[in-house]
Each structure stands twice: as structure tokens, then as C-alpha cells.
Amino acid sequence: MDQRSFSPSTARNRGPILNVLQRVLPAEAKVLEVASGTGEHAAFFARAMPGWSWRPSDPDADARASIAAWIETEGAANVLAPAAIDVCAEEWGVEQDAPFDALVCINMIHISPWQATLGLMAGAARLLRVGGVLFTYGAYKRGGAHTAPSNETFDAWLKQRDARFGVRDVEEVERAARARGLLLQEVVEMPANNLSLVFLRN
Ligand SMILES: C[S@@+](CC[C@H](N)C(=O)[O-])C[C@H]1O[C@@H](n2cnc3c(N)ncnc32)[C@H](O)[C@@H]1O
């Protein structure tokens, strides 16, 4: 049985995200991805960049099955088996492979409790090398305001799904990162009113 899941948004955003990653990451890099979801990003990025050793992860067993299926189908030798990482956990189970050159987190911050963002920052501080990159992507507010009506609608939908979810403010995420020694270097405007945030570990 084919266990691959497909996300329509990934087909649209993977190219623009890859462009940013290629610019901000070295051509040879050890990358840890959290909240990999279907695994389509992992397969696509690793295929595009053979010098990246890509470790996908997700706390959800069905997601990990999909990631493993994508790895098998694509036959990408530079994607490792998916790890079971809940960013809220004290230990992520990949400590023996640290330090990583980059930590990538796509579309998780708005669709998880704020505690997950705090966990993400704690993990990035713990597992990234000095000068390593934390990359996050998704919908964000800026200065407390939505950047587009579609993001406001999305925010309401998220909160209806779970009151702890919601589109976060860039400044709020930046503060949580700075508290862990991760400094916001760049905010990149992406298609469909999304943003990429690039942090460097001090
Ligand atoms: C909207 S999906 C995004 C998946 C993929 N990155 C993408 O862009 O298609 C959100 C993902 O966040 C993961 N997630 C939620 N809470 C998490 C946590 N505490 N730690 C790690 N991942 C989490 C979910 O399992 C899910 O795969």
C-alpha cells in the first residue's frame, strides 16, 4: 500500500522555499526538519541539494509513515529515516547527531500551541552549531496586524479548530527566539502572504 500523503500547498510553496534555503544554507549541510508532515518537502529539497543530509521528523506516526514512503519512492540517499520529534519534549532523540547546521520548520508555529514555538526555540538553541540557521515558514502577523484578509480568515479558522492555535506575530516569535540566543537575520516575503524567517544561533 502506498502510504504517501500529498499536500496541495507543498506543490505551490516548495520551489519558493527551496530558493530561500539555497541562499541561506551552505551547499553541504546537516539539516534537521521538524514537523515534516507528508515528507514531500524533505524529498524535494534533498533531491535538489545532494550536499544536504536531511533528517525529517514528525511526532505523528501516520506522518512518519508517509515520510518513509516518500523517501522510498524518491530513492534519495541523503534523506535519513524520520525521527519521532515532539518539539515540546526535553529530549528530541537526535542529540547524538548534533550539532546541526540548520533546523527547518515549515507550517507548524501557527498550527500548534505557543508552547511548541518555545520548544522549537529551546531545541534550536540546544542542537544548532554556533552560526547555524533556524528557518521557519508560514503565515505571520507583523506589528500585531494581519498582512492580508486571507490570513485573518485563516487565523479565525485555526482558533476555531483549537483555541491555542493562531497566526503569530513576527515580533513575538522573534522575542522567543532571542531569549534562546537566536537572532532574526531576515524576513522574506513569500507567495500567498506567507513569510520565511531566518534566525542565526549566536
Ligand atoms: C500543517 S502540518 C505542516 C507539515 C509540513 N511541514 C508542511 O508544510 O506541509 C503541521 C505539522 O506540525 C506537526 N506538529 C504539531 N505539533 C508538533 C509538535 N509539538 N512537535 C513537532 N511537530 C508538531 C504535525 O504533526 C504536522 O505534521
The ligand as an SDF file (V2000), in Angstrom:
LIG
                    3D

 27 29  0  0  0  0  0  0  0  0999 V2000
    0.2370   21.8350    8.8100 C   0  0  0  0  0  0  0  0  0  0  0  0
    1.3150   20.4990    9.1070 S   0  0  0  0  0  0  0  0  0  0  0  0
    2.7580   21.0110    8.1980 C   0  0  0  0  0  0  0  0  0  0  0  0
    3.5110   19.8770    7.6430 C   0  0  0  0  0  0  0  0  0  0  0  0
    4.6060   20.2350    6.6250 C   0  0  0  0  0  0  0  0  0  0  0  0
    5.7200   20.9070    7.2690 N   0  0  0  0  0  0  0  0  0  0  0  0
    4.0330   21.0670    5.5240 C   0  0  0  0  0  0  0  0  0  0  0  0
    4.3310   22.2530    5.4190 O   0  0  0  0  0  0  0  0  0  0  0  0
    3.2710   20.5020    4.7170 O   0  0  0  0  0  0  0  0  0  0  0  0
    1.7750   20.7240   10.7980 C   0  0  0  0  0  0  0  0  0  0  0  0
    2.6920   19.6530   11.3060 C   0  0  0  0  0  0  0  0  0  0  0  0
    3.1410   20.0270   12.6180 O   0  0  0  0  0  0  0  0  0  0  0  0
    3.3060   18.8580   13.3620 C   0  0  0  0  0  0  0  0  0  0  0  0
    3.3330   19.2080   14.7860 N   0  0  0  0  0  0  0  0  0  0  0  0
    2.3150   19.6430   15.5580 C   0  0  0  0  0  0  0  0  0  0  0  0
    2.7070   19.8020   16.8220 N   0  0  0  0  0  0  0  0  0  0  0  0
    4.0230   19.4590   16.8610 C   0  0  0  0  0  0  0  0  0  0  0  0
    4.9940   19.3850   17.8980 C   0  0  0  0  0  0  0  0  0  0  0  0
    4.6720   19.6880   19.1680 N   0  0  0  0  0  0  0  0  0  0  0  0
    6.2430   18.9850   17.5860 N   0  0  0  0  0  0  0  0  0  0  0  0
    6.5700   18.6950   16.3020 C   0  0  0  0  0  0  0  0  0  0  0  0
    5.6900   18.7300   15.2770 N   0  0  0  0  0  0  0  0  0  0  0  0
    4.4250   19.1000   15.5640 C   0  0  0  0  0  0  0  0  0  0  0  0
    2.1160   17.9960   12.9610 C   0  0  0  0  0  0  0  0  0  0  0  0
    2.3070   16.6210   13.2790 O   0  0  0  0  0  0  0  0  0  0  0  0
    2.0420   18.2750   11.4630 C   0  0  0  0  0  0  0  0  0  0  0  0
    2.7620   17.3250   10.7200 O   0  0  0  0  0  0  0  0  0  0  0  0
  1  2  1  0
  2  3  1  0
  2 10  1  0
  3  4  1  0
  4  5  1  0
  5  6  1  0
  5  7  1  0
  7  8  2  0
  7  9  1  0
 10 11  1  0
 11 12  1  0
 11 26  1  0
 12 13  1  0
 13 14  1  0
 13 24  1  0
 14 15  1  0
 14 23  1  0
 15 16  2  0
 16 17  1  0
 17 18  1  0
 17 23  2  0
 18 19  1  0
 18 20  2  0
 20 21  1  0
 21 22  2  0
 22 23  1  0
 24 25  1  0
 24 26  1  0
 26 27  1  0
M  CHG  2   2   1   9  -1
M  END
$$$$
